[in-house]
Amino acid sequence: MSHSHSNTTDQSDATALPSEIWCWQATKIAEHIRRGDISAREAAQSCLDRIAATNGHINAITHTLAESALRDADAADAKRARGESLGLLHGVPVTVKCNVDVVGQPTTHGVVAKRDLIAGIDSPVVSNLHRAGAVIVGRTNTPAFSLRWFTENDLHGRTLNPWRDDLTPGGSSGGASAAVAAGMCPIAHGNDLAGSVRYPAYACGVVGLRPTAGRIPSWTPTSGEARTYAAQMFAVQGPIARTVADVRLSLAAMSADDHRDPNWVPAPLEGPDAPRRVAMVDEIEGLTLAPAVRDALHQAAKWLEAEGYTVERATPPDMREGFDIWMAIAMTEIKDGFGELVEQYGDDGVKRALAGMVDRPDATRDLSRYINGHARRDQMRRRWNALFAQYPVVLMPTSLELPFVYGDDQRGPEAMAHILAAQTPLKLVAALNFPGLSVPTGLVNGVPVGVQLISRAFREDLCLAAGEAIERHARMPQPF
C-alpha cells in the first residue's frame, strides 16, 4: 500500500499522512483504515514498534500481544476488503489493563500468585472492544490488586511516568495512562473504583473518563460471580486517550449491551440540551489546594468562558462528606475479606499502603456505619442533583496536589492521610456515581496538571463537551 509521508505529527490534519501512525489519534486511524489509506496491520505494527522502542524504560505494558494483534489486524483488513460493515474502532490499536479478562491471557492483577490465572472468556468491556473492531496490542500494568495510587508490584515491576521518572503515573491504571502518554497506543482501557482512571490520566497529562456505573458493562469472570456493592456501583470501566474525541469514540464502543452485567443501563450517549452554566469549585473547607491546581481551575474557567460558558464560583454539598461515604462503604467491604487476600498474596508495597488506609477512624469495620453510609449516599446524591439542576457541569480539581512522588504512600499513616485528603474529589465522584472527566490543562515545571469535570448520572456528554472546550485552548504537549 503506497501513500505519501511527511515528518509532521500534527493530529489535526485529516488529509496528511505522517510517517508514524502510533502518534495519530484513534479517530484518525479509524478514518484512514476505513478509507483504505492505511491498513490495520500497518497501524498495529506501528504501535508494536513504538512499544518495543519505549516500554523497556517506561514498563507500562506487561504483555505485548504482537502475534494475536497482527492476526486480528489482518482479519480486520480482510473484513474491510469484503465490504462488510466496520465497527467504531475498526483496526484501532488499544491496550487492556491486566485486571480484566482477555481470553487465553493471564489476568494477573499485578499479583505473583495470579501470574498463571488464564482467562477462559473475555470480560464484557473486552468483548465490546473486539466487537467494535479494536486490535489489542498489549496488557497494561497495575499495582497489586489495583489498590494504590502508584503502579508498581513484585510481578511486573514499576511503571514510570513518561514525563518524569520519579513521579507516579497514577494508579491503578498507571500502565494504561503511561502507555497512552508515551504513544504506545491511542486508546487504553482502564477502570476506576476511587479514581483509578482519572488520577493516572491527570498524572500523565492525558484524558480519562470515569463513566456512570451501568454505562459500560463490567465483570471479571476469573474473579467469580459475586460482586460487592462497591464493585457494582463504585467500580467502572473507562477509556483513557490523548484527546477528548478519542475518549468519546471509545465510550461509544465500550458501552454496548452485555447481559452479564445486570447493572447495565441502555442510556443514550447524548442527552437533552442543557444550559452552558458551570460551577467552579476552587475551595474545599478544611483542605488546601496546591497553588498550581487552583491556577489550573481558574485557567480552565477562562477557557470555558471564551467558549460561551458561564462560570461561577460555587460551594457544592460537603465534599468531605462524599469522601467519608466512600470510606464507610468501600473500606468496610475491603476489610471484610478482601483485606485478607491482600495480606496473604499482596506484595509489601500494597500491604503497607492498605495498612495506611485501614488504620483510620473513618475506615472502621462497623455494620451500622456501613448501613448509614448508604442512606447518606442517597441524601448526598439528591443534594448534588439540585446543584446540577442549576449548574449542569461542575469544574473541580482532579487531585488537590500535583502528581505524587514514588514512595509517598509507604511512609506510614500520616503520609497516607495526606494522600487520601488530596484525593477527596476523586472519591466523592466515585461514591455518588457521577461521571467524571479528567482533562489536562498544561505543565507546571514539566509536571502535568489538569482539572475534573463532572455532571449528573449518565450525562457524560456534558463533561465531554466542556472537556473539548478546554482542550481547544490547552494544547497539551506530548512527552514524545
Secondary structure, 3 states (H helix, E strand, C coil): CCCCCECCCCCCCCCCCECCHHHCCHHHHHHHHHHCCCCHHHHHHHHHHHHHHHHHHHCCEEEECHHHHHHHHHHHHHHHHCCCCCCCCCCCEEEEECCCCCCCCECCCCCHHHCCCECCCCCHHHHHHHHCCCEEEEEECCCHHHCCCCCEECCCEECCECCECCECCCCCCHHHHHHHHCCCCCEEEEEECCCCCHHHHHHHCCEEEECCCCCCCCCCHHHCCCCCHHHHHCCEEEEEECCHHHHHHHHHHHCCCCCCCCCCCCCCCCCCCCCCEEEECCCCCCCCCCHHHHHHHHHHHHHHHHCCCEEEECCCCCHHHHHHHHHHHHHHHHHHHHHHHHHHHCCHHHHHHHHHHHCCHHHCCCHHHHHHHHHHHHHHHHHHHHHHHHCCEEEECCCCCCCCECCHHHCCHHHHHHHHHHCHHHHHHHHHCCCEEEEEEEEECCEEEEEEEECCCCCHHHHHHHHHHHHHHHCCCCCC
